[in-house]
């Protein structure tokens, strides 16, 4: 079976089987049987694949592996403790290679440093078609996919899953556009007092998604009970796919700074599930000074000194260096984006789970709905959001918000909201 035929099976047959098993219309063993007879026996020799074909097959087999892992663990006593046993019956080709070994070799053949199981990169970025970001009608960033058929692979073939994958990739594409403007500022001779980017479009994307009725997004119970449960472990202690693995969001945190103890260790813990280029880029940003600290050093004002200045001194500093206004608004919008993401997490995950706990329903066995798939709790996400709000230029807040007691309103320096700009994240493939 060639990569194209595997793709057709994953697009059409896998969702049908998953739906049947989830609704108790078919035994979980049926998926293993169908895979063995229709897919695995005829998978291609990896050495004959191009890197792009290997990427496509990683996407498809990632959905296969996630499905097998979920159904095994849900229907096998003790399966959660030994998730790797789900794959024991799965062998590939005439040489009868173990499925996970074949997948690991396939991931290596992509040349990207992809993880040895499904990941954010394959499920979201490679899966969804190319997203192009337009700013005032001009292209500023492009996040490619590896398929040109205009379809989005999913576990159950539902519109909600497809819309969620699309939302996440659109968000990453906008983050990429922002980072494309910020990263050049890390160069030694960069002008830090020029114009910079805003994140209002990303926040609006999250808010608009949350405001839509369930039939146009995804119902919380579907997110919790169907979609998330496919992020089960393949082996004990591995890293399931998660929005926490969005590399552009991690880059932005280290570009703009986040004063949260242990955050760099948390990021490094995720490194195995990132692509090789992402690990290198994030590690480099982690080792250097943040852009706001470089800005304050350039104008001769250490961040500790800002908190020691009174309102009059802060106004004079802003008047002398007006670029501080743009940088403050950027950091404020960065925090507001974090708040919008937290709002989504609370609406679709944490609040419904608290309601279940109060009703005595409890949690899911496979993937807990009391934390993200990488283990980040609601409390930790609250701390992350507060840390982004308490950013390097936060001491300027009293003189940059109109109407703040003790400060004179200034129509040119008035908003902590950020200014919405016409940004479009356009699906082109």
Order of alpha helices (4+ residues) and beta strands (2+ residues): alpha-alpha-alpha-alpha-beta-beta-alpha-beta-beta-alpha-alpha-alpha-alpha-alpha-alpha-alpha-alpha-alpha-alpha-alpha-alpha-beta
